[in-house]
Amino acid sequence: MIYSVTTGGYADPASDLWSRIISPFQRLSTSISDKVSSSLDMLANAEDYYNENQRLQSEINSLYNEMIDYDRLKQENEDLRAMLELSEEYEDFTFSPPCSVIARTTNDPYASFTIDKGYSSGIEPGDPVVTSEGIVGVCYDVAENTSGVRTLFSPKTAIGVYSLRTRTTGIIEGGYELAAEGYCRMSYIDKNADIAAGDIIITSGSASYPAGQLVGVVVETAMEDSGLSMYAVVKPAVNPGAVSDVFVITGFDYEEPPAEEPETVPADSDNIAEETDIYDEAQTDEEPETADAEETEMTEVTEEELSP
Amino acid sequence: MDRKMRTEKRNLIIRRILYFFLAATSFVIISTVRTTLPMPLLLINLGVCAAVFEYDSPVYCSVYGGFCGLLLDIAENTLFCFNGIILTFCCLMVALIFSCFLHRKLLNFILLDFGVIIVQAALHYLFYYLLWGYDRDQAILMEIFIPELIATNIAGIAVFGVYKLIGHFLGAVREHYIEEQTGM
């Protein structure tokens, strides 16, 4: 005992040995006692635990509901953010509210679908349907609160496009076999045009759809069977078969290209002369300063000749 | 007897409401479920099956067929009334054929269902693909329409089973009452 006082707080060897022998039994007895007490506690407080369990279950359910709400709000937020980005990028565009895909056409090889906005949201037939990633298709069959969307896969969709690298123009249209593989086709490309795999394709713009919308990327090119033109297989930037939320461009600034004057066939020589005069006048109008200067010079020469 | 008639009338109303509920459910299924397999046009089966089980009321059969057709128009994005008219006419024909010539057997149903599906698919293909002269329109016929036709006809067996079940519990089968009367 006296020795144990002098060990400086450590157990003396005998005590150490004793504790080594005893400790497993202590552990065992403690665990048994814990189990027994917890079993007794469970039996004694079963009702409390049951109530607690019910309360926690309801809390979990409410948290699940909150998670669902959060997910919905997050999705809505992302949609609105994408719309805001689009609005900032294209200031002259008017967008519909975010539209959800509510139905897909049964067994349609061209993946057309129905959205939950119609003419009550300002949508008109032919309006382009887009996501923040690119164009998806065009609206048709517009009802008050729903619209059908014809995708880039449909052969009825024909959108003027060009290659961003070389400005090679063509028409985007769909077809059954390409649609099944998730591609569409850029047709009517000049056979000597410079277009290759990897070229980015964007819309060329018309009164129906705006210019500069991303369509997709060229995967491969080939000559048409006729040999008169080329076509390119294009991988759309957006897979129309997988979209769930889209926007419709309901309005944008479009400048009509200047109308070309109709060519008239001259009936006789007088008309030819008149037309030549008109043509000359038109040319004079194009370069007014040069023409005036020449006229002035000629006038001066004539006066000099006449003066002596 | 009076009680039996009241029960029969009640069953008739419940049964017909149930048919409309089935049509609405099928519409939701075929227009929202996304699958790589051909989706059976359950609404055709429902219309034909109703004509088989309710052939004593041809007007109801044609109205129900028309309703299924209109839902199919929305699901397939076809011209409004395209399928409506086809199914109205076909269901009326099926009801008349069953009331005059055929027994209410599964094989008879499958044959007539197949006929109706072929008529609908042929007209759909003709007006929506063939006349437009799309490239590879025969591939659409072989890879879209024929699998759809087969899937629809196979699904018709299940629909027939459901209708038979409804008929069993809600007294659609007239013979059921005849048997009861005979039993008395």
Interface residues (C-beta under 8 A of the other chain):
Chain A: A103 R104 T105 T106 N107 D108 P109 S112 T114 D141 G148 P155 K156 G175 Y176 E177 A180
Chain B: I30 S31 T32 R34 P38 M39 L41 I74 A75 E76 N77 W132 Y134 D135 R136 D137 A139 I140 E143 I144 E148
